[in-house]
Amino acid sequence: MPFGSRGPGMYGNASHGHVTGLYYTEAVNEWHLQRRYLPQLELSVYTHIVGSSSRTTLTQTFVNPSAEKSIPELRYTFPLYDGVSVVGFVCTMNEDRVIRGVVKERSEARKEYQEAVDRGETAGLLEQLPNASDVFTTTVGNVPAGASLKVEITYLGELKNDAGVDGIRYTIPTFVAPRYGDFPGTLLDAPQAVTKTGIQITVDVETPHGSNIKSVQSPSHPISVTIGNTSSGAAAGTDMSLQKASATLALGTAELAQDFILQVVATNTGNPIALLETHPNIPQQRVLMATLVPKFNLPSSRPEIVFVCDRSGSMSGTRIEGLKSALRIFLKSIPVGAKFNICSFGSTHEFLFRDGSRSYDQESLRLAMEYVNWMSADFGGTEMYQPLEAAFEKRYKDMDLEVFLLTDGEIWDQEQLFTMINEKVSESQGAIRLFSLGIGNDVSHALIEGVARAGNGFAQSVTDDEKMNAKVVRMLKAGLTPHIKDYTLEIKYDKDYDAGAKAIDEEMNDFEIVEKVIDSLAIRLAEDKTSDGEAKPTEPVKPISLFDISADLDTEMPDADADTSSGGKFSHVPSVPEPKILQAPFTIPPLYPFIRTTVYLLLSPGTTQKIPRSVVLRATSAHGPLELEIPVAMLEEKGQTIHQLAARKAVQELEEGRGWIHHAKDSNDREQRLLKDKYEGRFSDMVEREAVRLGVTFQVGSKWCSYVAVEEKDRTEHEVNQRASGTSSDESVDRPESHFVMKRSRARVYPSSPATSPAGGGLFGAQLFGAQPEAVSYSLASAPGSGLLSKAAQMATTTAFGAAATSQGFGAATRAFGATSNSSDTAFGNAASNGSGGGLFGVSVLHSAPVIDLADESAELQTETPPLEPLEALVSLQLFDGSWSWSEKLLEVLGQSQLTEKKVEERYGVPMPNINMLATALVLAYLEVKLVEERDEWEMLADKAREWLRGELAKSSEKGLLSVEEYVEKLKESL
C-alpha cells in the first residue's frame, strides 16, 4: 500500500508527492530509473508521555520478496514532528542481525557507511535533510535475499500546550502511515505470509504527583481510551491511578490520511518545575530543565497588528472559510487605539491598506470586514518571504509590531526565511513579534514553529476538522501583552556544609553562590591557551630558516595545533571551548499565558559541583520588576533524556541562526568583539563545529550530524540491547516503559518543593503514582472534530489542494519568493493583475483581484450565504468600539424578538441611559448563559464590550445606575 505523502509542492511532484517507504532503484533502460518499493509487513508507534515530554518508537517492518537477489541499497525518507530529538536508530534483519546507529559528523558518518558497504557488510545511515529540519532519510546497504528488515527510530520531544483545550498536544505526522494516491514506482508483492495493513498506535500517559488526568481525546481520529492505567502497566498488574492513561486507535489499526493528534487535559500541569539530571557517562556533566505555563497579568498594549493570510489555491474550501471566520474574530477583538492591516499572499501579495496600517475605527473596520467577506483562495502558490518582509518594512518604528501568519503551506528553503526574520527582529530590538497558525492536515510544523521561534512568538495548529476561534483569541491576547525583552535565569546553590567546606571561614556561610549564564559568554579561545587551559607563555620562538636543505617541498607540513576531528574539516577554525553554562534557548522567549515555556541549562564539568537549590527567572517591565524562584528537584538516578532534549534545543538554535555562540566574546580581545565579528569568514564553521560537538557528545542527530550503523556480527537483538543498556538478562523484559530513559526513583528536593514538583528519579518517580479508583474505559469512535468553524464552513466546497479558477494550484512562478503586488489603496483594485509571482516549480500564474466599489452598499456576494451560527452572527453585528446596537436582527439572534426596552425595564428593573447600552449588556448576558462553552472564543469581545459599557456609565449623569456586572446578572434572568 502506498503511504506517506507530504503533498504536492515540497518534493516537486503534484501527482503523488513523496512516498515514505523503503525502496531501491532499477534501470528500466539507459535513460530511466524505476523505484521499487518493498512490501510493508507492519507499522507501529509506541509513545510514552511523562508530564510534558514524550518518548516515541516508530517501528516499520519490510521484507525483500526475492529469495535469490540481495539488494545493494535501500532508501527510506520520512518526516518527524518539528524539534524532536532522534536518539535511537536500529535495524534488525531476520530478528537476529542487529545494526545500531551512533551519531557522528555528517561526512564522517557517510564515509564509515560507505566503507562498510564496500566490505560487503550490512550498514545503515540516518540523516536529516539540510533544508528541512523535520525530514529524515535512512539508507540501508547490502540487504540479503529474502530478509525481513525492521527499522526502529526512537525520538524524544517536548509537548506543546494546546490553547484550544488548555492541555498538551501530541502529534504523529501522517507521512509515516499508509495513504491513498498514485504510487511513483512499483510496489513488490509480499511473500505468502499474512501481512498487516495500516498503522497501530499506542500512547501511554503519566502525569506527575498532584496532577490528575481529566481527559484524553483526539480531534483527528476515533480512539479508545483507558484512564487509570497504561497499556504496559495493565499487563504487569500495576496499581490503578488517575495519573495514568492509555489510548489506542478505536479500530486497532487505520490507514491515516492526516496527522494523528492526541490532546491530554490534566490538572496542575502548568505549575513551575525545575529538574536536575546527572549524565551517566560524562563525569560531572549535569543539566537543569525549568518549565512553566505562565500566569501573570499586565495591562495590555496598543500595538500595530498585521494579519498575513495565505490565499493560495490549497486554502480553498473549508480552510479559507475557517480563515475568514478567524479573521472576523481577530478584527472584532482588536482594542480601540491600535493600528492594523491585512496582507494577502500567494504567488503575489497585497495589503488592504497600501499606505500602511490604519487606526482601528468604525470606517477602517468596515473596510476590513468587507475585504474579508470577499476573500477567496485565488492567489496561486505559497510565497511567504516577501509578504513577511514587506510587513516588517512597512511598520511604524515608534510602535511594537505584532504579525499573525495564517497558512497551510510549506516552503523548501526555510533557512532563508528564518534568517530574514531573525535579522528583522534583531534590528527592531525586540519590537517585532510573529505568531503563526498552521491550518490543515498537512501543514509543515517545521515551518510554523520555526517562524514563531525566530519571531519571538508561538505557533498553534488546527486540522481541517478543528475549530480555530479559541486559539485565534489566545494568540491575539498574547500579542497584546507588553514586550519584555530581558528575561534572565540564575542558579542558586546550597551553602556547602560538608567536610570539605569546614575549612571555610564561617562568615562565608552567610553568602550564597549564584551563577549567571551571561558570565559564561566571555571565553578564551584555544589558540591563546595551552592544552590545560592556561595562557600560553610569551617565551621567544625559534626562527624558521627560509632555506632549509632538509625540507621536503612535496610533503605537507602538519600543524600540531590543528583540529583533526571530523577528518580535519575544522582544522582551519580557532577552537572554541564549551561555555560553563549553555542555556537553550539562549534568549529566553517572551512568556505568554497558556503557552508552556521550557529552558535548559547544560552545566559543564567546569561548573561548581554543589547542589543547585533553585533557579530564578527575572525580567523588567514598564510596570515593575518580574521574578519567579523555582525550587530544584534532583533526579537521583542518572539519565540522558533531559541532556538530549537540551542538546537538541541548542543545536536547533544553531541551525536557525541563533544560539549562545552568536553572543560569545573572546576575553583576550581588547575590543571585546563578538566572535561572529572577529572571525567573520570562519564563524559559520565555528557554528557547525559547535553543533557537531553537541551532537556527538550527547548522541543527537541534526543536519550536521548523522547516525551511522554498522553490522555487529554474531549478536542477536536481545544481546545488543543488553550491551547498550547495561541490563542483565532478566531485566527490562516485556516492559516498554523500562526503555524510557526517564527512570523512576526518589528525588531530593532543595528546599521543600511544591506539590507539583516530582518526587522521583528520571523525570518522575514511582512514588508519584499512588493507588486510585479502577480504570474507566470509554470509546470515542464517533466522527472526531466539530467541523472547522461552522455550518457555513462545512457546506463550502472542498478539494485536497484545489485552486481557484484564476490560479494553478500550487504552481508558482519564476522567482524564488514571488513578486510584490502593485495593489491599489484598499487592495480591491486591479493592480495585482500583472503579478506573475515566483515559485519553487517554475509554473507561471496570472492573478487578478476583483474590482469592487467599497462605497456600494448594495453590492452582494454572488453565492447564497447559509445561516450563521449565533457567535458568528453576534461577531458580525458588533461595532468597532465593542458595543452592539439595538435592532430586530440582534434580538432575533438572541431569541428575544418580542423584547422591548420598556419590557426589560418593567420586568427586571434595569433602566439604561441609552438603548445601545441595554443591547450590549443583553449580549453579555446571552454569552455567559447560552455560549458558556465557547468562552475562549468570545472573551476578548466581551472584555471590549465591558470596557465600553463602563465608559458610558461613567459619562452618564443619571443617578441610581448599577455596575456592568449587576446589569448583566439581572439580564441573565430574561434568558
Long-range contacts (C-beta under 8 A, 24 or more apart in sequence): 1-40, 1-178, 1-187, 1-197, 1-255, 2-37, 2-178, 2-179, 2-180, 2-181, 2-182, 2-183, 2-187, 3-40, 3-43, 3-176, 3-177, 3-178, 3-179, 3-255, 4-78, 4-174, 4-175, 4-176, 4-177, 4-178, 4-179, 5-175, 5-179, 5-181, 6-79, 6-135, 6-175, 6-410, 6-442, 7-410, 7-442, 7-801, 8-801, 8-809, 8-810, 9-314, 9-381, 9-382, 9-409, 9-410, 9-810, 9-840, 9-841, 10-132, 10-410, 10-412, 10-444, 12-840, 12-841, 13-184, 14-801, 14-809, 14-810, 15-182, 15-184, 16-181, 16-182, 16-183, 16-184, 17-181, 18-77, 18-184, 19-183, 19-184, 19-185, 20-76, 20-77, 20-78, 20-79, 20-175, 20-176, 21-62, 21-76, 22-60, 22-62, 22-74, 22-75, 22-76, 22-140, 22-149, 22-151, 23-74, 23-75, 23-76, 23-185, 24-71, 24-72, 24-73, 24-74, 24-75, 34-185, 34-186, 35-184, 35-185, 35-186, 36-185, 36-186, 36-188, 37-183, 37-185, 37-186, 37-187, 37-188, 38-62, 38-63, 38-64, 38-65, 38-74, 38-149, 38-188, 39-63, 39-65, 39-187, 39-188, 39-189, 39-190, 39-195, 40-178, 40-195, 41-148, 41-190, 41-193, 41-195, 41-196, 42-195, 42-196, 42-200, 43-176, 43-177, 43-178, 43-196, 43-198, 43-199, 43-200, 44-199, 44-200, 44-201, 44-202, 45-172, 45-176, 45-199, 45-200, 45-201, 45-202, 46-202, 46-203, 46-204, 46-736, 47-170, 47-172, 47-201, 47-202, 47-203, 47-204, 48-203, 48-204, 48-206, 48-230, 48-736, 48-737, 48-740, 49-159, 49-168, 49-170, 49-203, 49-204, 49-205, 49-206, 49-264, 50-206, 50-740, 50-742, 50-762, 50-763, 50-764, 51-206, 51-207, 51-208, 51-269, 51-273, 51-758, 51-763, 51-764, 52-158, 52-159, 52-168, 52-269, 52-291, 52-596, 52-598, 53-156, 53-157, 53-158, 53-159, 53-641, 53-645, 53-742, 53-763, 54-156, 54-157, 54-159, 54-170, 55-154, 55-155, 55-156, 55-641, 55-739, 55-740, 55-741, 55-742, 56-84, 56-154, 56-155, 56-156, 56-157, 56-172, 57-88, 57-152, 57-153, 57-154, 57-739, 58-152, 58-153, 58-154, 58-155, 58-176, 59-150, 59-151, 59-152, 60-150, 60-151, 60-176, 61-148, 61-149, 61-150, 61-151, 62-148, 62-149, 62-150, 62-151, 63-146, 63-147, 63-148, 63-149, 63-190, 63-191, 63-193, 64-143, 64-144, 64-145, 64-146, 64-147, 64-148, 64-149, 65-146, 65-188, 65-189, 65-190, 65-191, 66-145, 66-146, 67-145, 67-146, 68-145, 69-145, 70-142, 70-143, 70-144, 70-145, 71-142, 71-143, 72-117, 72-141, 72-142, 73-117, 73-139, 73-140, 73-141, 73-142, 74-139, 74-140, 74-141, 74-143, 74-149, 75-137, 75-138, 75-139, 75-140, 76-137, 76-138, 76-139, 76-140, 76-151, 77-135, 77-136, 77-137, 77-138, 78-135, 78-136, 78-138, 78-153, 78-175, 78-176, 79-132, 79-134, 79-135, 79-136, 79-173, 79-175, 79-176, 80-134, 80-136, 80-153, 80-155, 80-173, 81-134, 81-157, 81-171, 81-172, 81-173, 81-445, 82-133, 82-134, 82-445, 82-446, 82-449, 82-450, 83-133, 83-157, 83-158, 83-449, 83-648, 83-649, 83-652, 84-155, 84-156, 84-157, 84-648, 85-155, 85-156, 85-157, 85-644, 85-645, 85-647, 85-648, 85-700, 85-701, 86-126, 86-128, 86-136, 86-153, 86-154, 86-155, 86-700, 86-701, 86-707, 87-154, 87-155, 87-156, 87-640, 87-644, 87-699, 87-700, 87-741, 88-152, 88-153, 88-154, 88-155, 89-124, 89-126, 89-138, 89-152, 89-153, 89-154, 89-707, 89-709, 90-151, 90-152, 90-709, 91-122, 91-124, 91-140, 91-149, 91-150, 91-151, 91-152, 91-709, 92-149, 92-150, 92-152, 92-717, 93-122, 93-143, 93-144, 93-147, 93-148, 93-149, 93-150, 94-144, 94-147, 94-148, 95-148, 95-150, 95-717, 96-716, 96-717, 97-122, 97-711, 98-712, 98-715, 98-716, 98-717, 98-720, 99-123, 99-124, 99-709, 99-710, 99-711, 99-712, 100-709, 100-712, 100-720, 100-724, 101-126, 101-707, 101-708, 101-709, 102-699, 102-707, 102-708, 102-709, 103-695, 103-696, 103-699, 103-700, 103-701, 103-705, 103-706, 103-707, 104-696, 104-705, 104-706, 104-708, 105-565, 105-566, 105-567, 105-569, 105-692, 105-695, 105-696, 105-704, 105-705, 105-706, 106-703, 106-704, 106-705, 106-706, 107-566, 107-567, 107-569, 108-566, 108-567, 109-705, 109-706, 109-707, 109-708, 110-706, 110-708, 111-567, 112-708, 112-710, 113-139, 113-141, 113-708, 113-710, 116-141, 116-710, 116-711, 117-141, 117-142, 121-710, 121-711, 122-711, 123-708, 123-709, 123-710, 123-711, 124-707, 124-708, 124-709, 125-706, 125-707, 125-708, 125-709, 126-153, 126-701, 126-706, 126-707, 126-708, 126-709, 127-701, 127-706, 127-707, 128-701, 128-702, 128-703, 128-706, 129-703, 130-703, 131-412, 131-413, 131-414, 131-415, 132-412, 132-414, 132-446, 133-414, 133-446, 133-450, 133-652, 133-655, 133-703, 134-173, 134-444, 134-445, 134-446, 135-446, 136-701, 156-641, 156-644, 156-645, 156-648, 158-596, 158-598, 158-645, 159-596, 160-459, 160-460, 160-596, 161-270, 161-293, 161-594, 161-595, 161-596, 162-263, 162-460, 163-460, 163-470, 163-471, 163-474, 163-475, 163-594, 163-595, 163-936, 164-460, 164-462, 164-466, 164-467, 164-468, 164-470, 164-471, 164-474, 164-936, 165-217, 165-263, 165-265, 166-265, 166-594, 167-215, 167-263, 167-264, 167-265, 167-266, 167-269, 168-263, 168-264, 168-266, 168-269, 168-596, 169-261, 169-262, 169-263, 170-203, 170-261, 170-262, 170-263, 170-264, 171-259, 171-260, 171-261, 171-262, 171-445, 171-461, 172-201, 172-259, 172-260, 172-261, 173-259, 173-445, 174-256, 174-257, 174-258, 174-259, 174-260, 174-441, 174-442, 177-254, 177-255, 177-256, 177-260, 178-255, 178-256, 179-255, 179-256, 179-257, 180-255, 180-257, 196-253, 197-253, 197-255, 198-253, 198-254, 198-255, 198-256, 199-249, 199-253, 199-254, 199-255, 199-256, 200-248, 200-249, 200-252, 200-253, 201-247, 201-248, 201-249, 201-260, 202-231, 202-246, 202-247, 202-248, 203-246, 203-247, 203-248, 203-262, 204-230, 204-231, 204-232, 204-233, 204-244, 204-245, 204-246, 204-736, 204-737, 205-230, 205-244, 205-245, 205-246, 205-247, 205-264, 206-230, 206-243, 206-244, 206-764, 206-768, 206-769, 207-243, 207-244, 207-266, 207-269, 208-243, 208-273, 208-756, 208-757, 208-758, 208-764, 208-768, 209-243, 209-755, 209-756, 209-757, 209-758, 209-759, 209-764, 209-765, 209-767, 209-768, 209-769, 210-267, 210-268, 210-271, 210-755, 210-756, 211-243, 211-266, 211-267, 211-268, 211-269, 211-756, 212-242, 212-243, 212-266, 212-267, 213-242, 213-243, 213-244, 213-245, 213-264, 213-265, 213-266, 214-265, 214-266, 214-267, 215-263, 215-264, 215-265, 216-245, 216-247, 216-262, 216-263, 216-264, 216-265, 217-262, 217-263, 217-265, 217-780, 218-247, 218-260, 218-261, 218-262, 218-263, 218-780, 218-784, 219-261, 219-263, 219-463, 219-465, 219-466, 219-784, 219-785, 220-258, 220-259, 220-260, 220-261, 220-441, 220-463, 220-465, 220-784, 220-785, 221-249, 221-250, 221-254, 221-256, 221-260, 221-261, 221-784, 222-249, 222-250, 222-251, 222-779, 222-780, 222-781, 222-782, 222-783, 222-784, 223-247, 223-248, 223-249, 223-250, 223-262, 223-779, 223-780, 224-248, 224-249, 224-250, 224-777, 224-778, 224-779, 224-780, 224-781, 225-777, 225-778, 225-779, 225-780, 226-775, 226-776, 226-777, 227-775, 227-776, 227-777, 228-772, 228-773, 228-774, 228-775, 228-776, 229-775, 230-737, 231-736, 232-735, 232-736, 232-737, 233-737, 234-775, 235-734, 236-734, 236-735, 238-769, 239-769, 239-770, 239-771, 239-772, 240-771, 240-772, 240-773, 240-774, 240-775, 241-769, 241-770, 241-771, 241-772, 242-772, 242-773, 243-768, 243-769, 243-770, 243-772, 244-769, 250-779, 250-780, 250-781, 251-781, 257-441, 258-441, 258-442, 258-463, 258-464, 259-441, 259-442, 259-463, 261-463, 268-755, 268-756, 269-293, 270-294, 270-295, 270-596, 271-754, 271-755, 271-756, 272-628, 272-630, 272-754, 272-756, 273-630, 273-633, 273-756, 273-757, 273-758, 274-614, 274-615, 274-630, 274-631, 274-632, 274-633, 275-632, 275-633, 275-634, 275-635, 275-642, 275-758, 275-763, 276-611, 276-612, 276-632, 276-633, 276-634, 276-635, 277-635, 277-638, 277-639, 277-640, 277-641, 277-642, 277-643, 278-635, 278-638, 278-639, 279-638, 279-639, 279-640, 279-643, 280-638, 280-639, 280-640, 281-640, 282-605, 282-697, 283-605, 284-605, 284-609, 285-602, 285-603, 285-604, 285-605, 285-643, 286-603, 286-607, 287-600, 287-601, 287-602, 287-603, 287-642, 287-643, 287-646, 288-491, 288-600, 288-601, 288-603, 288-612, 288-615, 288-632, 289-598, 289-599, 289-600, 289-601, 289-642, 289-645, 289-646, 290-489, 290-598, 290-599, 290-600, 290-601, 290-615, 290-617, 290-630, 291-596, 291-597, 291-598, 291-599, 292-596, 292-597, 292-628, 292-630, 293-593, 293-594, 293-595, 293-596, 293-597, 294-591, 294-592, 294-593, 294-595, 294-597, 295-593, 296-591, 296-593, 296-626, 298-481, 298-482, 298-621, 298-623, 299-482, 299-623, 300-335, 300-477, 300-480, 300-481, 300-482, 301-400, 301-480, 301-481, 301-482, 301-483, 302-335, 302-337, 302-338, 303-338, 303-339, 303-399, 303-400, 303-401, 303-402, 303-479, 303-480, 304-338, 304-339, 304-340, 304-341, 304-357, 304-395, 304-396, 304-399, 304-400, 304-401, 304-402, 305-334, 305-338, 305-339, 305-340, 305-341, 305-357, 305-401, 305-402, 305-404, 305-476, 305-479, 306-340, 306-341, 306-342, 306-343, 306-357, 306-391, 306-394, 306-395, 306-401, 306-402, 306-403, 306-404, 307-340, 307-341, 307-342, 307-343, 307-404, 307-406, 308-343, 308-345, 308-384, 308-387, 308-388, 308-391, 308-403, 308-404, 308-405, 308-406, 308-407, 309-342, 309-343, 309-344, 309-345, 309-375, 309-406, 309-407, 310-345, 310-346, 310-382, 310-384, 310-406, 310-407, 310-408, 310-409, 310-439, 311-344, 311-345, 311-346, 311-375, 311-376, 311-377, 311-378, 311-379, 312-345, 312-346, 312-347, 312-377, 312-379, 312-380, 312-381, 312-382, 312-408, 312-409, 312-803, 312-807, 312-810, 313-346, 313-377, 313-378, 313-379, 313-380, 313-381, 313-801, 313-802, 313-803, 313-804, 313-807, 313-808, 313-809, 313-810, 314-377, 314-382, 314-408, 314-409, 314-440, 314-801, 314-802, 314-803, 314-809, 314-810, 315-377, 315-408, 315-439, 316-376, 316-377, 316-797, 316-798, 316-799, 316-802, 316-803, 316-804, 317-377, 317-796, 317-797, 317-798, 317-799, 317-802, 318-464, 318-787, 318-788, 318-789, 318-793, 318-794, 318-796, 318-798, 319-377, 319-408, 319-439, 319-440, 319-464, 319-788, 320-375, 320-376, 320-377, 320-796, 321-788, 321-789, 321-790, 321-792, 321-793, 321-796, 322-439, 322-462, 322-468, 322-788, 322-789, 322-793, 323-375, 323-406, 323-439, 324-372, 324-373, 324-375, 325-468, 325-469, 325-789, 325-790, 325-792, 325-793, 325-872, 326-406, 326-437, 326-468, 326-469, 326-472, 326-789, 327-372, 327-375, 327-406, 328-369, 328-372, 328-872, 328-875, 328-876, 329-469, 329-472, 329-473, 329-875, 329-937, 329-941, 330-404, 330-472, 330-476, 331-365, 331-368, 331-369, 331-372, 332-365, 332-875, 332-878, 332-941, 332-944, 333-473, 333-476, 333-940, 333-941, 333-944, 334-360, 334-476, 335-360, 335-480, 335-944, 336-360, 336-361, 336-880, 336-881, 336-882, 336-944, 339-396, 339-399, 340-364, 340-368, 341-391, 341-394, 342-368, 342-371, 342-372, 342-827, 343-387, 343-390, 343-391, 344-375, 344-379, 344-827, 345-379, 345-382, 345-383, 345-384, 345-386, 345-387, 345-818, 346-378, 346-379, 346-380, 346-381, 346-382, 346-383, 346-807, 346-818, 346-837, 346-845, 346-847, 347-379, 347-380, 347-381, 347-383, 347-807, 347-811, 347-812, 347-813, 347-818, 347-819, 347-835, 347-836, 347-837, 347-838, 347-839, 347-845, 347-847, 348-379, 348-380, 348-383, 348-818, 348-819, 348-820, 348-821, 348-832, 348-835, 348-837, 348-847, 349-379, 349-383, 349-386, 349-387, 349-390, 349-818, 349-820, 349-821, 350-821, 350-823, 350-827, 350-831, 350-832, 350-849, 351-390, 351-394, 351-821, 351-823, 351-827, 352-826, 352-827, 353-825, 353-826, 353-827, 354-823, 354-824, 354-825, 354-826, 354-827, 355-825, 356-394, 356-396, 357-394, 357-395, 357-396, 360-880, 361-880, 362-879, 362-880, 362-881, 364-880, 365-880, 367-826, 367-854, 369-876, 370-852, 370-854, 371-826, 371-827, 371-828, 373-861, 374-828, 374-850, 374-852, 374-861, 376-804, 377-802, 377-803, 377-804, 377-807, 378-803, 378-804, 378-805, 378-806, 378-807, 378-847, 379-807, 379-847, 380-803, 380-807, 380-808, 380-809, 380-811, 380-812, 380-813, 380-837, 380-839, 380-845, 380-847, 381-807, 381-808, 381-809, 381-810, 381-811, 381-812, 381-813, 381-818, 381-837, 381-839, 381-840, 381-841, 381-843, 381-845, 382-407, 382-409, 382-410, 382-411, 382-810, 382-812, 383-411, 383-812, 383-817, 383-818, 383-837, 383-838, 383-839, 384-409, 384-411, 384-417, 384-817, 385-411, 385-416, 385-417, 385-420, 385-816, 385-817, 385-818, 386-817, 386-818, 386-819, 386-820, 387-818, 388-417, 388-420, 388-421, 388-434, 388-451, 389-420, 389-424, 390-820, 392-424, 392-428, 392-432, 395-428, 395-431, 395-432, 399-431, 400-431, 400-432, 400-433, 400-483, 401-428, 401-431, 401-432, 401-433, 402-433, 402-435, 402-479, 402-480, 403-432, 403-433, 403-434, 403-435, 403-455, 403-457, 404-434, 404-435, 404-436, 404-437, 404-475, 404-476, 404-479, 405-434, 405-435, 405-436, 405-437, 405-448, 405-451, 406-436, 406-437, 406-439, 407-436, 407-437, 407-438, 407-439, 407-443, 407-447, 407-448, 408-438, 408-439, 408-440, 408-442, 408-443, 409-443, 409-444, 409-447, 410-443, 410-444, 410-447, 411-444, 411-447, 411-840, 412-840, 413-816, 414-446, 414-447, 414-450, 415-655, 415-656, 415-657, 417-447, 417-450, 417-451, 418-450, 418-451, 418-454, 418-656, 418-657, 419-657, 421-451, 421-454, 421-455, 422-454, 422-656, 422-657, 422-658, 425-454, 425-455, 425-456, 429-485, 430-456, 430-483, 430-485, 431-483, 432-456, 433-457, 433-479, 433-483, 433-590, 435-459, 435-475, 435-478, 435-479, 436-460, 437-461, 437-462, 437-468, 437-471, 437-472, 437-475, 438-462, 439-468, 440-464, 450-656, 453-585, 453-589, 453-656, 454-656, 454-657, 454-658, 456-589, 456-590, 457-590, 458-589, 458-592, 458-595, 462-788, 463-785, 464-788, 465-784, 465-785, 465-786, 465-787, 465-788, 466-785, 466-786, 466-788, 467-786, 467-787, 467-788, 467-789, 467-937, 468-788, 468-789, 469-789, 469-871, 469-934, 469-936, 469-937, 470-934, 470-936, 470-937, 472-937, 473-936, 473-937, 473-938, 473-939, 473-940, 474-593, 474-594, 474-936, 476-940, 477-593, 477-940, 478-592, 478-593, 478-594, 478-595, 481-590, 481-592, 481-593, 482-621, 482-622, 482-623, 483-590, 484-590, 484-591, 484-619, 484-620, 484-621, 484-626, 485-590, 486-619, 486-620, 487-587, 487-588, 487-589, 487-590, 487-591, 487-617, 487-618, 487-619, 488-516, 488-517, 488-518, 488-588, 488-617, 488-618, 488-619, 489-517, 489-583, 489-588, 489-599, 489-601, 489-615, 489-616, 489-617, 489-618, 490-514, 490-515, 490-516, 490-517, 490-615, 490-616, 490-618, 491-515, 491-516, 491-581, 491-601, 491-612, 491-614, 491-615, 491-616, 492-612, 492-613, 492-614, 492-615, 492-616, 492-629, 493-608, 493-610, 493-611, 493-612, 493-613, 494-610, 494-611, 494-612, 494-613, 494-750, 496-610, 512-613, 513-608, 513-610, 515-580, 515-581, 515-607, 515-608, 517-581, 517-583, 517-586, 517-601, 519-580, 519-581, 520-579, 520-580, 520-581, 520-582, 520-660, 521-579, 521-660, 521-663, 521-664, 521-665, 522-664, 522-665, 522-667, 523-576, 523-577, 523-579, 523-664, 523-665, 523-666, 523-667, 524-577, 524-666, 524-667, 524-668, 525-574, 525-575, 525-576, 525-577, 525-666, 525-668, 526-574, 526-575, 526-576, 526-577, 527-561, 527-574, 527-575, 528-666, 528-668, 533-577, 563-689, 565-692, 566-689, 566-692, 570-685, 570-688, 570-689, 572-682, 572-685, 573-679, 573-682, 573-685, 573-686, 573-689, 574-679, 574-682, 574-686, 576-661, 576-664, 576-675, 576-686, 576-689, 576-690, 578-604, 578-693, 579-604, 579-660, 579-664, 580-604, 580-606, 580-607, 581-607, 582-646, 582-650, 582-660, 583-660, 584-646, 584-647, 584-649, 584-650, 584-653, 584-659, 584-660, 585-649, 585-653, 585-658, 585-659, 586-653, 586-658, 586-659, 586-660, 586-662, 586-663, 587-658, 588-617, 600-642, 600-645, 600-646, 600-649, 600-650, 601-646, 602-643, 602-646, 602-647, 602-650, 611-748, 611-750, 612-750, 613-750, 613-751, 614-750, 631-749, 631-750, 631-751, 631-752, 631-753, 631-754, 631-757, 632-749, 632-750, 633-747, 633-748, 633-749, 633-753, 633-757, 633-758, 633-759, 634-747, 634-748, 634-749, 634-750, 635-745, 635-747, 635-758, 635-760, 635-761, 635-762, 635-763, 636-745, 636-746, 636-747, 636-748, 636-761, 637-743, 637-744, 637-745, 637-761, 637-762, 639-741, 639-742, 639-743, 639-761, 639-762, 640-698, 640-699, 640-741, 641-740, 641-741, 641-742, 641-762, 641-763, 642-763, 643-698, 644-698, 644-699, 644-700, 644-741, 646-698, 647-694, 647-695, 647-697, 647-698, 647-700, 648-700, 648-702, 650-694, 651-691, 651-694, 651-695, 651-700, 651-702, 651-704, 651-705, 652-702, 654-687, 654-688, 654-690, 654-691, 655-691, 655-702, 655-703, 659-687, 659-690, 661-686, 661-687, 661-690, 662-687, 744-768, 789-872, 790-868, 790-869, 790-872, 791-866, 791-867, 791-869, 792-865, 792-866, 792-867, 792-868, 792-869, 792-872, 795-866, 806-846, 806-847, 806-848, 807-845, 807-847, 808-843, 808-844, 808-845, 810-841, 811-839, 811-841, 811-843, 811-844, 811-845, 812-837, 812-838, 812-839, 812-840, 812-841, 812-842, 812-843, 812-845, 813-837, 813-838, 813-839, 813-842, 813-843, 813-844, 813-845, 814-838, 814-839, 814-842, 814-844, 815-839, 816-840, 823-849, 826-854, 828-852, 828-854, 870-930, 870-931, 871-931, 871-934, 871-937, 871-938, 874-923, 874-926, 874-927, 874-938, 874-941, 875-941, 878-941, 878-945, 881-944, 881-948, 882-920, 882-941, 882-944, 882-945, 882-946, 882-947, 882-948, 883-916, 883-917, 883-919, 883-920, 883-945, 883-948, 883-949, 884-916, 884-919, 884-920, 884-922, 884-923, 884-945, 885-916, 885-919, 886-915, 886-916, 886-918, 886-919, 887-919, 890-919, 890-923, 894-922, 894-923, 894-926, 894-975, 895-975, 896-922, 896-974, 896-975, 899-974, 904-971, 904-974, 907-974, 908-970, 908-971, 908-973, 908-974, 909-970, 910-962, 910-967, 910-970, 910-971, 911-958, 911-960, 911-961, 912-967, 913-952, 913-953, 913-956, 913-958, 913-961, 914-952, 917-949, 917-952, 917-953, 920-945, 920-948, 920-949, 921-949, 921-964, 921-967, 921-968, 921-971, 922-971, 922-974, 924-949, 924-964, 924-968, 924-971, 925-968, 925-969, 925-971, 925-972, 925-974, 925-975, 926-975, 928-968, 928-972, 929-972, 929-975, 930-975
